């Protein structure tokens, strides 16, 4: 399988860059990017993450980016960005896959990003203020129900 590398490159997802300046844009291919010296690592991470995101019902990865400073970002097939950071990436991926997919499936059109860079949880960036307010109301109701049960 192939992927786009940075702006104009094409690579085999095993990490071999075979075209550095493609003449055409391949919209159907996943977009991988990062420092050229780490192309193999980015390709390996893509292969490790794409299958589990498909199995979780999220449609796989549309893009994977490794920042110069080591921070990982993925874009799911539905356009939602997942911010993993640079530390404990595997643990954050596991936490993401074990807790977030049901919410993403129900509210995917309302979510811009999921930030997994927190020690014991995650943050969600909502698409608009309306959905943010709706989520706060729902969270308050859930908190009240939890308190009432005690």
DATAFEN-V87480 format. One record per residue. N is the residue number from 1. SS is DSSP state (helix for helix, strand for strand, loop for the rest). PSI is psi in degrees with one decimal (* if undefined). NEAR is the number of other ideal C-beta (glycine too) atoms within 12 Angstrom. Layout:
{{N SS PSI NEAR} {N SS PSI NEAR}}
//
This chain:
{{1 loop 148.2 22} {2 strand 164.2 24} {3 strand 159.6 38} {4 strand 139.7 36} {5 strand 121.8 38} {6 loop -133.9 26} {7 loop -44.5 15} {8 loop 3.0 18} {9 strand 159.7 30} {10 strand 140.0 29} {11 strand 156.7 35} {12 strand 133.6 22} {13 loop -1.8 31} {14 loop -5.7 19} {15 loop 13.0 26} {16 strand 115.0 19} {17 strand 114.9 29} {18 strand -13.5 19} {19 strand 125.3 21} {20 loop -28.4 17} {21 loop 82.5 14} {22 loop 145.3 20} {23 loop -19.4 10} {24 loop 154.1 12} {25 loop 133.3 13} {26 loop 87.0 19} {27 loop -27.0 10} {28 loop -14.1 13} {29 loop 146.6 24} {30 loop 152.0 35} {31 strand 118.2 31} {32 strand 142.4 44} {33 strand 156.6 31} {34 loop -174.5 33} {35 loop 137.5 19} {36 helix -29.3 20} {37 helix -10.7 12} {38 helix 22.8 25} {39 helix -41.5 31} {40 helix -40.3 23} {41 helix -41.9 22} {42 helix -43.2 39} {43 helix -42.1 34} {44 helix -41.5 22} {45 helix -39.2 35} {46 helix -48.3 40} {47 helix -36.5 26} {48 helix -29.8 22} {49 helix -27.6 38} {50 helix -48.6 30} {51 helix -51.2 19} {52 helix -33.7 26} {53 helix -31.1 34} {54 helix -47.2 19} {55 helix -29.5 13} {56 loop 1.6 28} {57 loop 18.5 20} {58 loop 1.8 33} {59 loop 3.0 24} {60 loop -173.5 25} {61 strand 134.8 39} {62 strand -33.2 30} {63 strand 153.5 34} {64 strand 129.9 42} {65 strand 134.5 31} {66 strand 117.0 33} {67 loop 159.9 18} {68 loop -37.6 13} {69 loop 4.9 14} {70 loop 7.1 19} {71 loop 132.5 24} {72 strand 139.4 37} {73 strand 134.9 35} {74 strand 150.8 43} {75 strand 120.6 31} {76 strand 165.9 35} {77 loop -30.6 23} {78 loop 3.6 29} {79 loop -4.6 22} {80 loop 132.1 36} {81 strand 138.7 28} {82 strand 118.8 44} {83 strand 115.6 28} {84 strand -21.2 36} {85 strand -162.0 27} {86 loop -9.8 17} {87 loop 148.3 16} {88 loop 41.5 18} {89 helix -43.9 27} {90 helix -41.5 18} {91 helix -39.2 18} {92 helix -38.3 32} {93 helix -45.1 32} {94 helix -45.4 18} {95 helix -42.3 25} {96 helix -52.0 39} {97 helix -26.8 30} {98 helix -13.5 16} {99 helix -29.6 20} {100 loop -33.6 33} {101 helix -41.5 27} {102 helix -38.9 15} {103 helix -41.5 24} {104 helix -36.8 31} {105 helix -41.2 18} {106 helix -34.4 15} {107 helix 25.8 25} {108 helix -38.3 26} {109 helix -8.4 15} {110 helix -6.5 27} {111 strand 131.4 31} {112 strand -44.2 25} {113 strand 160.5 28} {114 strand 124.2 39} {115 strand 110.9 25} {116 loop 13.3 36} {117 loop 16.5 25} {118 loop 151.3 20} {119 loop -44.7 12} {120 loop 20.6 12} {121 loop -153.0 15} {122 loop 164.2 27} {123 strand 149.8 19} {124 strand 132.0 31} {125 strand 116.8 21} {126 strand 153.1 26} {127 loop -33.0 21} {128 loop 163.9 15} {129 helix -36.1 12} {130 helix -46.9 12} {131 helix -33.5 21} {132 helix -46.2 20} {133 helix -41.7 14} {134 helix -41.9 17} {135 helix -39.1 24} {136 helix -40.6 16} {137 helix -45.1 14} {138 helix -42.0 20} {139 helix -40.0 17} {140 helix -40.9 14} {141 helix -41.3 14} {142 helix -40.1 14} {143 helix -40.5 14} {144 helix -43.4 13} {145 helix -42.5 12} {146 helix -41.9 11} {147 helix -39.4 10} {148 helix -31.2 9} {149 helix -24.1 8} {150 loop * 7}}
//
